């Protein structure tokens, strides 16, 4: 089933951290990727290294895409 809802969060602009963090965590939960950042899930030990790396890259991509270009440039 194709996903029809596209979730958009406000980009991180350095002054809206609390809102951005809350929205990003919600997005990662919705995509079932939050455990990648927490690093304390049994899911990580049960999956192959290849699958773990793919999910890690997806979580990192979500974070990068949620940063304003100015913030990303300075990271």
Jmol script that loads the backbone (N, CA, C; Angstrom):
load data "model"
ATOM      1  N   UNK A   1       0.830  -1.170   0.000  1.00  0.00           N
ATOM      2  CA  UNK A   1       0.000   0.000   0.000  1.00  0.00           C
ATOM      3  C   UNK A   1       0.883   1.245   0.000  1.00  0.00           C
ATOM      4  N   UNK A   2       0.640   2.105  -0.931  1.00  0.00           N
ATOM      5  CA  UNK A   2       1.435   3.320  -1.054  1.00  0.00           C
ATOM      6  C   UNK A   2       1.021   4.343  -0.007  1.00  0.00           C
ATOM      7  N   UNK A   3       2.010   4.999   0.545  1.00  0.00           N
ATOM      8  CA  UNK A   3       1.739   6.016   1.559  1.00  0.00           C
ATOM      9  C   UNK A   3       1.201   7.275   0.882  1.00  0.00           C
ATOM     10  N   UNK A   4       0.052   7.740   1.349  1.00  0.00           N
ATOM     11  CA  UNK A   4      -0.543   8.922   0.735  1.00  0.00           C
ATOM     12  C   UNK A   4      -0.316  10.176   1.568  1.00  0.00           C
ATOM     13  N   UNK A   5      -0.044  10.029   2.849  1.00  0.00           N
ATOM     14  CA  UNK A   5       0.199  11.193   3.706  1.00  0.00           C
ATOM     15  C   UNK A   5       1.669  11.571   3.656  1.00  0.00           C
ATOM     16  N   UNK A   6       1.926  12.811   3.358  1.00  0.00           N
ATOM     17  CA  UNK A   6       3.300  13.313   3.375  1.00  0.00           C
ATOM     18  C   UNK A   6       3.429  14.232   4.572  1.00  0.00           C
ATOM     19  N   UNK A   7       4.294  13.877   5.466  1.00  0.00           N
ATOM     20  CA  UNK A   7       4.484  14.661   6.680  1.00  0.00           C
ATOM     21  C   UNK A   7       5.573  15.675   6.434  1.00  0.00           C
ATOM     22  N   UNK A   8       5.302  16.899   6.780  1.00  0.00           N
ATOM     23  CA  UNK A   8       6.280  17.964   6.639  1.00  0.00           C
ATOM     24  C   UNK A   8       6.503  18.585   8.005  1.00  0.00           C
ATOM     25  N   UNK A   9       7.747  18.788   8.319  1.00  0.00           N
ATOM     26  CA  UNK A   9       8.056  19.462   9.572  1.00  0.00           C
ATOM     27  C   UNK A   9       8.791  20.753   9.238  1.00  0.00           C
ATOM     28  N   UNK A  10       8.683  21.687  10.153  1.00  0.00           N
ATOM     29  CA  UNK A  10       9.376  22.953   9.977  1.00  0.00           C
ATOM     30  C   UNK A  10      10.879  22.703  10.054  1.00  0.00           C
ATOM     31  N   UNK A  11      11.616  23.287   9.142  1.00  0.00           N
ATOM     32  CA  UNK A  11      13.066  23.103   9.135  1.00  0.00           C
ATOM     33  C   UNK A  11      13.683  23.722  10.381  1.00  0.00           C
ATOM     34  N   UNK A  12      14.763  23.111  10.855  1.00  0.00           N
ATOM     35  CA  UNK A  12      15.479  23.638  12.014  1.00  0.00           C
ATOM     36  C   UNK A  12      16.230  24.889  11.602  1.00  0.00           C
ATOM     37  N   UNK A  13      15.946  25.987  12.291  1.00  0.00           N
ATOM     38  CA  UNK A  13      16.524  27.284  11.957  1.00  0.00           C
ATOM     39  C   UNK A  13      17.403  27.835  13.069  1.00  0.00           C
ATOM     40  N   UNK A  14      17.793  27.024  14.019  1.00  0.00           N
ATOM     41  CA  UNK A  14      18.638  27.376  15.160  1.00  0.00           C
ATOM     42  C   UNK A  14      17.852  28.015  16.298  1.00  0.00           C
ATOM     43  N   UNK A  15      16.717  28.621  16.045  1.00  0.00           N
ATOM     44  CA  UNK A  15      15.928  29.233  17.117  1.00  0.00           C
ATOM     45  C   UNK A  15      14.691  28.414  17.467  1.00  0.00           C
ATOM     46  N   UNK A  16      14.348  27.424  16.670  1.00  0.00           N
ATOM     47  CA  UNK A  16      13.127  26.639  16.901  1.00  0.00           C
ATOM     48  C   UNK A  16      13.428  25.191  17.298  1.00  0.00           C
ATOM     49  N   UNK A  17      14.474  24.994  18.080  1.00  0.00           N
ATOM     50  CA  UNK A  17      14.933  23.639  18.390  1.00  0.00           C
ATOM     51  C   UNK A  17      13.862  22.781  19.049  1.00  0.00           C
ATOM     52  N   UNK A  18      13.170  23.309  20.058  1.00  0.00           N
ATOM     53  CA  UNK A  18      12.192  22.483  20.783  1.00  0.00           C
ATOM     54  C   UNK A  18      11.081  21.978  19.861  1.00  0.00           C
ATOM     55  N   UNK A  19      10.545  22.847  19.037  1.00  0.00           N
ATOM     56  CA  UNK A  19       9.496  22.446  18.096  1.00  0.00           C
ATOM     57  C   UNK A  19      10.049  21.462  17.074  1.00  0.00           C
ATOM     58  N   UNK A  20      11.212  21.762  16.518  1.00  0.00           N
ATOM     59  CA  UNK A  20      11.837  20.895  15.522  1.00  0.00           C
ATOM     60  C   UNK A  20      12.106  19.505  16.098  1.00  0.00           C
ATOM     61  N   UNK A  21      12.659  19.451  17.305  1.00  0.00           N
ATOM     62  CA  UNK A  21      12.974  18.157  17.935  1.00  0.00           C
ATOM     63  C   UNK A  21      11.712  17.324  18.134  1.00  0.00           C
ATOM     64  N   UNK A  22      10.674  17.961  18.627  1.00  0.00           N
ATOM     65  CA  UNK A  22       9.412  17.259  18.847  1.00  0.00           C
ATOM     66  C   UNK A  22       8.853  16.707  17.534  1.00  0.00           C
ATOM     67  N   UNK A  23       8.859  17.536  16.495  1.00  0.00           N
ATOM     68  CA  UNK A  23       8.332  17.101  15.201  1.00  0.00           C
ATOM     69  C   UNK A  23       9.215  16.017  14.572  1.00  0.00           C
ATOM     70  N   UNK A  24      10.520  16.153  14.697  1.00  0.00           N
ATOM     71  CA  UNK A  24      11.425  15.155  14.120  1.00  0.00           C
ATOM     72  C   UNK A  24      11.264  13.811  14.824  1.00  0.00           C
ATOM     73  N   UNK A  25      11.148  13.826  16.144  1.00  0.00           N
ATOM     74  CA  UNK A  25      10.929  12.582  16.879  1.00  0.00           C
ATOM     75  C   UNK A  25       9.617  11.933  16.458  1.00  0.00           C
ATOM     76  N   UNK A  26       8.582  12.736  16.263  1.00  0.00           N
ATOM     77  CA  UNK A  26       7.298  12.192  15.821  1.00  0.00           C
ATOM     78  C   UNK A  26       7.426  11.568  14.433  1.00  0.00           C
ATOM     79  N   UNK A  27       8.167  12.219  13.556  1.00  0.00           N
ATOM     80  CA  UNK A  27       8.370  11.674  12.211  1.00  0.00           C
ATOM     81  C   UNK A  27       9.146  10.361  12.266  1.00  0.00           C
ATOM     82  N   UNK A  28      10.188  10.313  13.077  1.00  0.00           N
ATOM     83  CA  UNK A  28      10.976   9.084  13.208  1.00  0.00           C
ATOM     84  C   UNK A  28      10.157   7.956  13.832  1.00  0.00           C
ATOM     85  N   UNK A  29       9.295   8.288  14.780  1.00  0.00           N
ATOM     86  CA  UNK A  29       8.400   7.286  15.362  1.00  0.00           C
ATOM     87  C   UNK A  29       7.435   6.781  14.302  1.00  0.00           C
ATOM     88  N   UNK A  30       6.866   7.694  13.532  1.00  0.00           N
ATOM     89  CA  UNK A  30       5.902   7.325  12.497  1.00  0.00           C
ATOM     90  C   UNK A  30       6.538   6.410  11.455  1.00  0.00           C
ATOM     91  N   UNK A  31       7.807   6.633  11.161  1.00  0.00           N
ATOM     92  CA  UNK A  31       8.531   5.812  10.186  1.00  0.00           C
ATOM     93  C   UNK A  31       9.215   4.602  10.835  1.00  0.00           C
ATOM     94  N   UNK A  32       9.033   4.427  12.159  1.00  0.00           N
ATOM     95  CA  UNK A  32       9.641   3.340  12.925  1.00  0.00           C
ATOM     96  C   UNK A  32      11.167   3.367  12.847  1.00  0.00           C
ATOM     97  N   UNK A  33      11.750   4.572  12.941  1.00  0.00           N
ATOM     98  CA  UNK A  33      13.201   4.733  12.883  1.00  0.00           C
ATOM     99  C   UNK A  33      13.786   5.336  14.150  1.00  0.00           C
ATOM    100  N   UNK A  34      12.970   5.693  15.119  1.00  0.00           N
ATOM    101  CA  UNK A  34      13.485   6.351  16.318  1.00  0.00           C
ATOM    102  C   UNK A  34      14.478   5.464  17.057  1.00  0.00           C
ATOM    103  N   UNK A  35      14.266   4.171  17.028  1.00  0.00           N
ATOM    104  CA  UNK A  35      15.160   3.262  17.740  1.00  0.00           C
ATOM    105  C   UNK A  35      16.590   3.341  17.223  1.00  0.00           C
ATOM    106  N   UNK A  36      16.762   3.799  15.980  1.00  0.00           N
ATOM    107  CA  UNK A  36      18.111   3.926  15.427  1.00  0.00           C
ATOM    108  C   UNK A  36      18.906   4.988  16.181  1.00  0.00           C
ATOM    109  N   UNK A  37      18.242   6.029  16.636  1.00  0.00           N
ATOM    110  CA  UNK A  37      18.931   7.085  17.375  1.00  0.00           C
ATOM    111  C   UNK A  37      19.118   6.721  18.836  1.00  0.00           C
ATOM    112  N   UNK A  38      18.191   5.953  19.373  1.00  0.00           N
ATOM    113  CA  UNK A  38      18.272   5.585  20.783  1.00  0.00           C
ATOM    114  C   UNK A  38      19.324   4.509  21.028  1.00  0.00           C
ATOM    115  N   UNK A  39      19.525   3.628  20.050  1.00  0.00           N
ATOM    116  CA  UNK A  39      20.573   2.621  20.142  1.00  0.00           C
ATOM    117  C   UNK A  39      20.391   1.584  21.228  1.00  0.00           C
ATOM    118  N   UNK A  40      19.190   1.450  21.766  1.00  0.00           N
ATOM    119  CA  UNK A  40      18.999   0.491  22.852  1.00  0.00           C
ATOM    120  C   UNK A  40      17.885  -0.497  22.545  1.00  0.00           C
ATOM    121  N   UNK A  41      17.651  -0.738  21.295  1.00  0.00           N
ATOM    122  CA  UNK A  41      16.575  -1.633  20.900  1.00  0.00           C
ATOM    123  C   UNK A  41      17.113  -3.006  20.526  1.00  0.00           C
ATOM    124  N   UNK A  42      16.325  -4.016  20.795  1.00  0.00           N
ATOM    125  CA  UNK A  42      16.680  -5.363  20.358  1.00  0.00           C
ATOM    126  C   UNK A  42      16.626  -5.475  18.845  1.00  0.00           C
ATOM    127  N   UNK A  43      15.909  -4.556  18.203  1.00  0.00           N
ATOM    128  CA  UNK A  43      15.822  -4.586  16.740  1.00  0.00           C
ATOM    129  C   UNK A  43      17.210  -4.500  16.118  1.00  0.00           C
ATOM    130  N   UNK A  44      18.091  -3.710  16.719  1.00  0.00           N
ATOM    131  CA  UNK A  44      19.434  -3.543  16.164  1.00  0.00           C
ATOM    132  C   UNK A  44      20.229  -4.834  16.211  1.00  0.00           C
ATOM    133  N   UNK A  45      20.099  -5.600  17.277  1.00  0.00           N
ATOM    134  CA  UNK A  45      20.865  -6.839  17.391  1.00  0.00           C
ATOM    135  C   UNK A  45      20.258  -7.961  16.560  1.00  0.00           C
ATOM    136  N   UNK A  46      18.965  -7.849  16.259  1.00  0.00           N
ATOM    137  CA  UNK A  46      18.285  -8.905  15.513  1.00  0.00           C
ATOM    138  C   UNK A  46      18.409  -8.740  14.004  1.00  0.00           C
ATOM    139  N   UNK A  47      18.776  -7.564  13.527  1.00  0.00           N
ATOM    140  CA  UNK A  47      18.817  -7.363  12.078  1.00  0.00           C
ATOM    141  C   UNK A  47      20.243  -7.484  11.553  1.00  0.00           C
ATOM    142  N   UNK A  48      20.330  -7.728  10.270  1.00  0.00           N
ATOM    143  CA  UNK A  48      21.648  -7.863   9.647  1.00  0.00           C
ATOM    144  C   UNK A  48      22.341  -6.502   9.620  1.00  0.00           C
ATOM    145  N   UNK A  49      23.658  -6.541   9.455  1.00  0.00           N
ATOM    146  CA  UNK A  49      24.431  -5.294   9.384  1.00  0.00           C
ATOM    147  C   UNK A  49      23.971  -4.438   8.197  1.00  0.00           C
ATOM    148  N   UNK A  50      23.636  -5.092   7.105  1.00  0.00           N
ATOM    149  CA  UNK A  50      23.188  -4.377   5.906  1.00  0.00           C
ATOM    150  C   UNK A  50      21.863  -3.659   6.169  1.00  0.00           C
ATOM    151  N   UNK A  51      20.916  -4.348   6.778  1.00  0.00           N
ATOM    152  CA  UNK A  51      19.628  -3.725   7.096  1.00  0.00           C
ATOM    153  C   UNK A  51      19.794  -2.594   8.105  1.00  0.00           C
ATOM    154  N   UNK A  52      20.663  -2.802   9.085  1.00  0.00           N
ATOM    155  CA  UNK A  52      20.920  -1.775  10.089  1.00  0.00           C
ATOM    156  C   UNK A  52      21.517  -0.529   9.441  1.00  0.00           C
ATOM    157  N   UNK A  53      22.431  -0.722   8.520  1.00  0.00           N
ATOM    158  CA  UNK A  53      23.044   0.425   7.833  1.00  0.00           C
ATOM    159  C   UNK A  53      22.031   1.163   6.969  1.00  0.00           C
ATOM    160  N   UNK A  54      21.159   0.440   6.307  1.00  0.00           N
ATOM    161  CA  UNK A  54      20.121   1.078   5.482  1.00  0.00           C
ATOM    162  C   UNK A  54      19.206   1.937   6.351  1.00  0.00           C
ATOM    163  N   UNK A  55      18.740   1.394   7.479  1.00  0.00           N
ATOM    164  CA  UNK A  55      17.874   2.164   8.372  1.00  0.00           C
ATOM    165  C   UNK A  55      18.609   3.349   8.980  1.00  0.00           C
ATOM    166  N   UNK A  56      19.886   3.172   9.280  1.00  0.00           N
ATOM    167  CA  UNK A  56      20.688   4.267   9.820  1.00  0.00           C
ATOM    168  C   UNK A  56      20.784   5.399   8.804  1.00  0.00           C
ATOM    169  N   UNK A  57      21.038   5.067   7.566  1.00  0.00           N
ATOM    170  CA  UNK A  57      21.130   6.085   6.515  1.00  0.00           C
ATOM    171  C   UNK A  57      19.792   6.789   6.306  1.00  0.00           C
ATOM    172  N   UNK A  58      18.711   6.043   6.412  1.00  0.00           N
ATOM    173  CA  UNK A  58      17.382   6.650   6.263  1.00  0.00           C
ATOM    174  C   UNK A  58      17.108   7.639   7.393  1.00  0.00           C
ATOM    175  N   UNK A  59      17.478   7.282   8.621  1.00  0.00           N
ATOM    176  CA  UNK A  59      17.281   8.184   9.759  1.00  0.00           C
ATOM    177  C   UNK A  59      18.141   9.433   9.605  1.00  0.00           C
ATOM    178  N   UNK A  60      19.399   9.258   9.191  1.00  0.00           N
ATOM    179  CA  UNK A  60      20.282  10.401   8.975  1.00  0.00           C
ATOM    180  C   UNK A  60      19.738  11.299   7.865  1.00  0.00           C
ATOM    181  N   UNK A  61      19.225  10.696   6.798  1.00  0.00           N
ATOM    182  CA  UNK A  61      18.660  11.480   5.700  1.00  0.00           C
ATOM    183  C   UNK A  61      17.465  12.300   6.166  1.00  0.00           C
ATOM    184  N   UNK A  62      16.615  11.723   7.005  1.00  0.00           N
ATOM    185  CA  UNK A  62      15.473  12.471   7.534  1.00  0.00           C
ATOM    186  C   UNK A  62      15.935  13.673   8.336  1.00  0.00           C
ATOM    187  N   UNK A  63      16.986  13.486   9.117  1.00  0.00           N
ATOM    188  CA  UNK A  63      17.505  14.591   9.923  1.00  0.00           C
ATOM    189  C   UNK A  63      18.101  15.668   9.019  1.00  0.00           C
ATOM    190  N   UNK A  64      18.904  15.285   8.060  1.00  0.00           N
ATOM    191  CA  UNK A  64      19.518  16.251   7.145  1.00  0.00           C
ATOM    192  C   UNK A  64      18.460  17.033   6.384  1.00  0.00           C
ATOM    193  N   UNK A  65      17.440  16.346   5.907  1.00  0.00           N
ATOM    194  CA  UNK A  65      16.386  17.019   5.140  1.00  0.00           C
ATOM    195  C   UNK A  65      15.521  17.934   5.989  1.00  0.00           C
ATOM    196  N   UNK A  66      15.625  17.811   7.304  1.00  0.00           N
ATOM    197  CA  UNK A  66      14.825  18.658   8.185  1.00  0.00           C
ATOM    198  C   UNK A  66      15.603  19.865   8.701  1.00  0.00           C
ATOM    199  N   UNK A  67      16.815  20.061   8.212  1.00  0.00           N
ATOM    200  CA  UNK A  67      17.628  21.202   8.611  1.00  0.00           C
ATOM    201  C   UNK A  67      17.549  22.297   7.556  1.00  0.00           C
ATOM    202  N   UNK A  68      17.552  23.538   7.997  1.00  0.00           N
ATOM    203  CA  UNK A  68      17.620  24.635   7.029  1.00  0.00           C
ATOM    204  C   UNK A  68      19.002  24.594   6.381  1.00  0.00           C
ATOM    205  N   UNK A  69      19.122  25.147   5.202  1.00  0.00           N
ATOM    206  CA  UNK A  69      20.409  25.112   4.497  1.00  0.00           C
ATOM    207  C   UNK A  69      21.488  25.851   5.279  1.00  0.00           C
ATOM    208  N   UNK A  70      21.123  26.918   5.965  1.00  0.00           N
ATOM    209  CA  UNK A  70      22.090  27.663   6.761  1.00  0.00           C
ATOM    210  C   UNK A  70      22.623  26.834   7.917  1.00  0.00           C
ATOM    211  N   UNK A  71      21.748  26.120   8.602  1.00  0.00           N
ATOM    212  CA  UNK A  71      22.178  25.259   9.705  1.00  0.00           C
ATOM    213  C   UNK A  71      23.006  24.102   9.165  1.00  0.00           C
ATOM    214  N   UNK A  72      22.559  23.490   8.105  1.00  0.00           N
ATOM    215  CA  UNK A  72      23.291  22.354   7.517  1.00  0.00           C
ATOM    216  C   UNK A  72      24.681  22.763   7.074  1.00  0.00           C
ATOM    217  N   UNK A  73      24.801  23.940   6.501  1.00  0.00           N
ATOM    218  CA  UNK A  73      26.093  24.445   6.047  1.00  0.00           C
ATOM    219  C   UNK A  73      27.076  24.575   7.209  1.00  0.00           C
ATOM    220  N   UNK A  74      26.568  24.906   8.397  1.00  0.00           N
ATOM    221  CA  UNK A  74      27.431  25.137   9.555  1.00  0.00           C
ATOM    222  C   UNK A  74      27.704  23.879  10.374  1.00  0.00           C
ATOM    223  N   UNK A  75      27.149  22.762   9.984  1.00  0.00           N
ATOM    224  CA  UNK A  75      27.376  21.519  10.742  1.00  0.00           C
ATOM    225  C   UNK A  75      28.625  20.815  10.253  1.00  0.00           C
TER     226      UNK A  75
END
end "model"
wireframe off; spacefill off
backbone 0.3
color backbone group
